[in-house]
Amino acid sequence: MQMLYVKLANFTGIPALSVPSGYDANGLPPGIMLHGKWYDEEKLIKASFHLEKLFERRKPQVFYNY
């Protein structure tokens, strides 16, 4: 279900991005998909910057620091 609207953005060429939105009951990180109007990438980036601050970020259980 999460990938349902990715095709819409790819097909129409509108800007879109996914922002991490915390963790579910299984510890997996779901995301919020944002779509914007054509040539409104700046608004999307600003919105995602502020949304990302609202949710906790954890280091994955399997992590390789190169």
Jmol script that loads the backbone (N, CA, C; Angstrom):
load data "model"
ATOM      1  N   MET A   1       0.819  -1.195   0.000  1.00  0.00           N
ATOM      2  CA  MET A   1       0.000   0.000   0.000  1.00  0.00           C
ATOM      3  C   MET A   1       0.864   1.261   0.000  1.00  0.00           C
ATOM      4  N   GLN A   2       2.038   1.223   0.647  1.00  0.00           N
ATOM      5  CA  GLN A   2       2.850   2.428   0.752  1.00  0.00           C
ATOM      6  C   GLN A   2       3.362   2.918  -0.592  1.00  0.00           C
ATOM      7  N   MET A   3       3.542   2.044  -1.538  1.00  0.00           N
ATOM      8  CA  MET A   3       4.115   2.428  -2.819  1.00  0.00           C
ATOM      9  C   MET A   3       3.050   2.812  -3.848  1.00  0.00           C
ATOM     10  N   LEU A   4       1.802   2.865  -3.447  1.00  0.00           N
ATOM     11  CA  LEU A   4       0.701   3.103  -4.369  1.00  0.00           C
ATOM     12  C   LEU A   4       0.836   4.425  -5.118  1.00  0.00           C
ATOM     13  N   TYR A   5       1.219   5.496  -4.430  1.00  0.00           N
ATOM     14  CA  TYR A   5       1.243   6.815  -5.049  1.00  0.00           C
ATOM     15  C   TYR A   5       2.588   7.194  -5.658  1.00  0.00           C
ATOM     16  N   VAL A   6       3.575   6.344  -5.510  1.00  0.00           N
ATOM     17  CA  VAL A   6       4.871   6.597  -6.138  1.00  0.00           C
ATOM     18  C   VAL A   6       4.719   6.571  -7.653  1.00  0.00           C
ATOM     19  N   LYS A   7       3.923   5.650  -8.157  1.00  0.00           N
ATOM     20  CA  LYS A   7       3.701   5.545  -9.598  1.00  0.00           C
ATOM     21  C   LYS A   7       3.069   6.817 -10.149  1.00  0.00           C
ATOM     22  N   LEU A   8       2.163   7.419  -9.399  1.00  0.00           N
ATOM     23  CA  LEU A   8       1.510   8.650  -9.829  1.00  0.00           C
ATOM     24  C   LEU A   8       2.539   9.758 -10.045  1.00  0.00           C
ATOM     25  N   ALA A   9       3.441   9.923  -9.112  1.00  0.00           N
ATOM     26  CA  ALA A   9       4.464  10.960  -9.237  1.00  0.00           C
ATOM     27  C   ALA A   9       5.395  10.663 -10.404  1.00  0.00           C
ATOM     28  N   ASN A  10       5.790   9.408 -10.557  1.00  0.00           N
ATOM     29  CA  ASN A  10       6.683   9.046 -11.661  1.00  0.00           C
ATOM     30  C   ASN A  10       6.007   9.247 -13.012  1.00  0.00           C
ATOM     31  N   PHE A  11       4.754   8.871 -13.119  1.00  0.00           N
ATOM     32  CA  PHE A  11       4.038   8.952 -14.387  1.00  0.00           C
ATOM     33  C   PHE A  11       3.762  10.398 -14.801  1.00  0.00           C
ATOM     34  N   THR A  12       3.363  11.232 -13.851  1.00  0.00           N
ATOM     35  CA  THR A  12       2.996  12.616 -14.172  1.00  0.00           C
ATOM     36  C   THR A  12       4.179  13.573 -14.139  1.00  0.00           C
ATOM     37  N   GLY A  13       5.261  13.185 -13.492  1.00  0.00           N
ATOM     38  CA  GLY A  13       6.431  14.045 -13.423  1.00  0.00           C
ATOM     39  C   GLY A  13       6.362  15.113 -12.346  1.00  0.00           C
ATOM     40  N   ILE A  14       5.394  14.996 -11.429  1.00  0.00           N
ATOM     41  CA  ILE A  14       5.323  15.982 -10.350  1.00  0.00           C
ATOM     42  C   ILE A  14       6.380  15.660  -9.303  1.00  0.00           C
ATOM     43  N   PRO A  15       6.876  16.670  -8.612  1.00  0.00           N
ATOM     44  CA  PRO A  15       7.876  16.410  -7.577  1.00  0.00           C
ATOM     45  C   PRO A  15       7.237  15.697  -6.381  1.00  0.00           C
ATOM     46  N   ALA A  16       7.955  14.743  -5.831  1.00  0.00           N
ATOM     47  CA  ALA A  16       7.482  13.995  -4.674  1.00  0.00           C
ATOM     48  C   ALA A  16       8.680  13.520  -3.874  1.00  0.00           C
ATOM     49  N   LEU A  17       8.471  13.348  -2.577  1.00  0.00           N
ATOM     50  CA  LEU A  17       9.517  12.768  -1.733  1.00  0.00           C
ATOM     51  C   LEU A  17       8.887  12.100  -0.540  1.00  0.00           C
ATOM     52  N   SER A  18       9.644  11.242   0.105  1.00  0.00           N
ATOM     53  CA  SER A  18       9.184  10.503   1.270  1.00  0.00           C
ATOM     54  C   SER A  18       9.975  10.966   2.484  1.00  0.00           C
ATOM     55  N   VAL A  19       9.256  11.187   3.582  1.00  0.00           N
ATOM     56  CA  VAL A  19       9.871  11.666   4.821  1.00  0.00           C
ATOM     57  C   VAL A  19       9.664  10.604   5.901  1.00  0.00           C
ATOM     58  N   PRO A  20      10.701  10.227   6.647  1.00  0.00           N
ATOM     59  CA  PRO A  20      10.512   9.270   7.740  1.00  0.00           C
ATOM     60  C   PRO A  20       9.504   9.803   8.761  1.00  0.00           C
ATOM     61  N   SER A  21       8.663   8.889   9.291  1.00  0.00           N
ATOM     62  CA  SER A  21       7.633   9.340  10.238  1.00  0.00           C
ATOM     63  C   SER A  21       7.585   8.480  11.489  1.00  0.00           C
ATOM     64  N   GLY A  22       8.714   8.260  12.097  1.00  0.00           N
ATOM     65  CA  GLY A  22       8.750   7.483  13.333  1.00  0.00           C
ATOM     66  C   GLY A  22       8.886   5.999  13.061  1.00  0.00           C
ATOM     67  N   TYR A  23       8.309   5.188  13.958  1.00  0.00           N
ATOM     68  CA  TYR A  23       8.427   3.735  13.864  1.00  0.00           C
ATOM     69  C   TYR A  23       7.086   3.101  14.201  1.00  0.00           C
ATOM     70  N   ASP A  24       6.791   1.972  13.552  1.00  0.00           N
ATOM     71  CA  ASP A  24       5.545   1.266  13.842  1.00  0.00           C
ATOM     72  C   ASP A  24       5.762   0.288  14.990  1.00  0.00           C
ATOM     73  N   ALA A  25       4.743  -0.530  15.291  1.00  0.00           N
ATOM     74  CA  ALA A  25       4.812  -1.473  16.413  1.00  0.00           C
ATOM     75  C   ALA A  25       5.904  -2.521  16.229  1.00  0.00           C
ATOM     76  N   ASN A  26       6.277  -2.796  14.984  1.00  0.00           N
ATOM     77  CA  ASN A  26       7.328  -3.786  14.717  1.00  0.00           C
ATOM     78  C   ASN A  26       8.721  -3.167  14.644  1.00  0.00           C
ATOM     79  N   GLY A  27       8.820  -1.870  14.868  1.00  0.00           N
ATOM     80  CA  GLY A  27      10.112  -1.198  14.803  1.00  0.00           C
ATOM     81  C   GLY A  27      10.534  -0.793  13.406  1.00  0.00           C
ATOM     82  N   LEU A  28       9.629  -0.916  12.440  1.00  0.00           N
ATOM     83  CA  LEU A  28       9.942  -0.542  11.058  1.00  0.00           C
ATOM     84  C   LEU A  28       9.629   0.932  10.825  1.00  0.00           C
ATOM     85  N   PRO A  29      10.416   1.609   9.990  1.00  0.00           N
ATOM     86  CA  PRO A  29      10.222   3.047   9.770  1.00  0.00           C
ATOM     87  C   PRO A  29       9.294   3.362   8.588  1.00  0.00           C
ATOM     88  N   PRO A  30       8.022   3.664   8.850  1.00  0.00           N
ATOM     89  CA  PRO A  30       7.146   4.091   7.742  1.00  0.00           C
ATOM     90  C   PRO A  30       7.490   5.512   7.321  1.00  0.00           C
ATOM     91  N   GLY A  31       6.936   5.953   6.214  1.00  0.00           N
ATOM     92  CA  GLY A  31       7.213   7.295   5.738  1.00  0.00           C
ATOM     93  C   GLY A  31       5.950   8.010   5.299  1.00  0.00           C
ATOM     94  N   ILE A  32       6.046   9.318   5.188  1.00  0.00           N
ATOM     95  CA  ILE A  32       4.969  10.159   4.672  1.00  0.00           C
ATOM     96  C   ILE A  32       5.384  10.587   3.274  1.00  0.00           C
ATOM     97  N   MET A  33       4.507  10.380   2.307  1.00  0.00           N
ATOM     98  CA  MET A  33       4.800  10.756   0.921  1.00  0.00           C
ATOM     99  C   MET A  33       4.203  12.128   0.644  1.00  0.00           C
ATOM    100  N   LEU A  34       5.037  13.052   0.212  1.00  0.00           N
ATOM    101  CA  LEU A  34       4.589  14.402  -0.125  1.00  0.00           C
ATOM    102  C   LEU A  34       4.663  14.606  -1.637  1.00  0.00           C
ATOM    103  N   HIS A  35       3.629  15.194  -2.183  1.00  0.00           N
ATOM    104  CA  HIS A  35       3.592  15.531  -3.614  1.00  0.00           C
ATOM    105  C   HIS A  35       3.379  17.031  -3.725  1.00  0.00           C
ATOM    106  N   GLY A  36       3.969  17.637  -4.731  1.00  0.00           N
ATOM    107  CA  GLY A  36       3.813  19.067  -4.947  1.00  0.00           C
ATOM    108  C   GLY A  36       3.430  19.377  -6.376  1.00  0.00           C
ATOM    109  N   LYS A  37       3.282  20.657  -6.625  1.00  0.00           N
ATOM    110  CA  LYS A  37       3.008  21.103  -7.995  1.00  0.00           C
ATOM    111  C   LYS A  37       4.320  21.138  -8.776  1.00  0.00           C
ATOM    112  N   TRP A  38       4.205  21.168 -10.090  1.00  0.00           N
ATOM    113  CA  TRP A  38       5.410  21.276 -10.905  1.00  0.00           C
ATOM    114  C   TRP A  38       6.183  22.526 -10.508  1.00  0.00           C
ATOM    115  N   TYR A  39       7.486  22.415 -10.425  1.00  0.00           N
ATOM    116  CA  TYR A  39       8.421  23.496 -10.096  1.00  0.00           C
ATOM    117  C   TYR A  39       8.249  24.017  -8.669  1.00  0.00           C
ATOM    118  N   ASP A  40       7.651  23.239  -7.789  1.00  0.00           N
ATOM    119  CA  ASP A  40       7.531  23.619  -6.377  1.00  0.00           C
ATOM    120  C   ASP A  40       8.416  22.760  -5.479  1.00  0.00           C
ATOM    121  N   GLU A  41       9.551  22.334  -5.992  1.00  0.00           N
ATOM    122  CA  GLU A  41      10.447  21.490  -5.215  1.00  0.00           C
ATOM    123  C   GLU A  41      10.901  22.175  -3.934  1.00  0.00           C
ATOM    124  N   GLU A  42      11.090  23.486  -3.995  1.00  0.00           N
ATOM    125  CA  GLU A  42      11.555  24.218  -2.812  1.00  0.00           C
ATOM    126  C   GLU A  42      10.572  24.084  -1.653  1.00  0.00           C
ATOM    127  N   LYS A  43       9.280  24.165  -1.940  1.00  0.00           N
ATOM    128  CA  LYS A  43       8.268  24.021  -0.885  1.00  0.00           C
ATOM    129  C   LYS A  43       8.281  22.609  -0.302  1.00  0.00           C
ATOM    130  N   LEU A  44       8.459  21.615  -1.155  1.00  0.00           N
ATOM    131  CA  LEU A  44       8.525  20.235  -0.669  1.00  0.00           C
ATOM    132  C   LEU A  44       9.726  20.024   0.247  1.00  0.00           C
ATOM    133  N   ILE A  45      10.853  20.549  -0.152  1.00  0.00           N
ATOM    134  CA  ILE A  45      12.062  20.376   0.659  1.00  0.00           C
ATOM    135  C   ILE A  45      11.917  21.077   1.996  1.00  0.00           C
ATOM    136  N   LYS A  46      11.350  22.279   2.003  1.00  0.00           N
ATOM    137  CA  LYS A  46      11.134  22.990   3.271  1.00  0.00           C
ATOM    138  C   LYS A  46      10.152  22.246   4.172  1.00  0.00           C
ATOM    139  N   ALA A  47       9.057  21.741   3.586  1.00  0.00           N
ATOM    140  CA  ALA A  47       8.075  20.990   4.369  1.00  0.00           C
ATOM    141  C   ALA A  47       8.689  19.719   4.942  1.00  0.00           C
ATOM    142  N   SER A  48       9.467  19.001   4.132  1.00  0.00           N
ATOM    143  CA  SER A  48      10.081  17.765   4.615  1.00  0.00           C
ATOM    144  C   SER A  48      11.110  18.041   5.700  1.00  0.00           C
ATOM    145  N   PHE A  49      11.813  19.151   5.590  1.00  0.00           N
ATOM    146  CA  PHE A  49      12.797  19.530   6.607  1.00  0.00           C
ATOM    147  C   PHE A  49      12.114  19.707   7.966  1.00  0.00           C
ATOM    148  N   HIS A  50      10.976  20.389   7.984  1.00  0.00           N
ATOM    149  CA  HIS A  50      10.260  20.623   9.240  1.00  0.00           C
ATOM    150  C   HIS A  50       9.559  19.359   9.747  1.00  0.00           C
ATOM    151  N   LEU A  51       9.017  18.549   8.851  1.00  0.00           N
ATOM    152  CA  LEU A  51       8.377  17.299   9.264  1.00  0.00           C
ATOM    153  C   LEU A  51       9.382  16.325   9.865  1.00  0.00           C
ATOM    154  N   GLU A  52      10.555  16.257   9.276  1.00  0.00           N
ATOM    155  CA  GLU A  52      11.558  15.304   9.753  1.00  0.00           C
ATOM    156  C   GLU A  52      11.993  15.602  11.181  1.00  0.00           C
ATOM    157  N   LYS A  53      11.936  16.842  11.588  1.00  0.00           N
ATOM    158  CA  LYS A  53      12.307  17.218  12.960  1.00  0.00           C
ATOM    159  C   LYS A  53      11.306  16.707  13.995  1.00  0.00           C
ATOM    160  N   LEU A  54      10.078  16.415  13.575  1.00  0.00           N
ATOM    161  CA  LEU A  54       9.019  16.012  14.502  1.00  0.00           C
ATOM    162  C   LEU A  54       9.122  14.565  14.956  1.00  0.00           C
ATOM    163  N   PHE A  55       9.895  13.741  14.247  1.00  0.00           N
ATOM    164  CA  PHE A  55       9.918  12.307  14.528  1.00  0.00           C
ATOM    165  C   PHE A  55      11.300  11.855  14.975  1.00  0.00           C
ATOM    166  N   GLU A  56      11.292  10.882  15.877  1.00  0.00           N
ATOM    167  CA  GLU A  56      12.522  10.294  16.413  1.00  0.00           C
ATOM    168  C   GLU A  56      13.262   9.526  15.318  1.00  0.00           C
ATOM    169  N   ARG A  57      14.576   9.590  15.352  1.00  0.00           N
ATOM    170  CA  ARG A  57      15.415   8.799  14.424  1.00  0.00           C
ATOM    171  C   ARG A  57      16.318   7.909  15.264  1.00  0.00           C
ATOM    172  N   ARG A  58      16.391   6.633  14.904  1.00  0.00           N
ATOM    173  CA  ARG A  58      17.254   5.674  15.605  1.00  0.00           C
ATOM    174  C   ARG A  58      18.231   5.045  14.627  1.00  0.00           C
ATOM    175  N   LYS A  59      19.362   4.643  15.133  1.00  0.00           N
ATOM    176  CA  LYS A  59      20.324   3.909  14.309  1.00  0.00           C
ATOM    177  C   LYS A  59      19.773   2.501  14.088  1.00  0.00           C
ATOM    178  N   PRO A  60      19.842   1.969  12.871  1.00  0.00           N
ATOM    179  CA  PRO A  60      19.337   0.614  12.613  1.00  0.00           C
ATOM    180  C   PRO A  60      20.073  -0.430  13.445  1.00  0.00           C
ATOM    181  N   GLN A  61      19.413  -1.575  13.686  1.00  0.00           N
ATOM    182  CA  GLN A  61      20.049  -2.637  14.456  1.00  0.00           C
ATOM    183  C   GLN A  61      21.272  -3.172  13.733  1.00  0.00           C
ATOM    184  N   VAL A  62      21.205  -3.268  12.436  1.00  0.00           N
ATOM    185  CA  VAL A  62      22.354  -3.693  11.631  1.00  0.00           C
ATOM    186  C   VAL A  62      22.889  -2.431  10.955  1.00  0.00           C
ATOM    187  N   PHE A  63      24.062  -2.000  11.368  1.00  0.00           N
ATOM    188  CA  PHE A  63      24.611  -0.736  10.899  1.00  0.00           C
ATOM    189  C   PHE A  63      26.099  -0.912  10.617  1.00  0.00           C
ATOM    190  N   TYR A  64      26.532  -0.559   9.413  1.00  0.00           N
ATOM    191  CA  TYR A  64      27.944  -0.633   9.051  1.00  0.00           C
ATOM    192  C   TYR A  64      28.450   0.771   8.819  1.00  0.00           C
ATOM    193  N   ASN A  65      29.348   1.234   9.647  1.00  0.00           N
ATOM    194  CA  ASN A  65      29.905   2.573   9.515  1.00  0.00           C
ATOM    195  C   ASN A  65      31.148   2.488   8.630  1.00  0.00           C
ATOM    196  N   TYR A  66      30.978   2.862   7.401  1.00  0.00           N
ATOM    197  CA  TYR A  66      32.112   2.790   6.470  1.00  0.00           C
ATOM    198  C   TYR A  66      33.003   3.952   6.696  1.00  0.00           C
TER     199      TYR A  66
END
end "model"
wireframe off; spacefill off
backbone 0.3
color backbone group
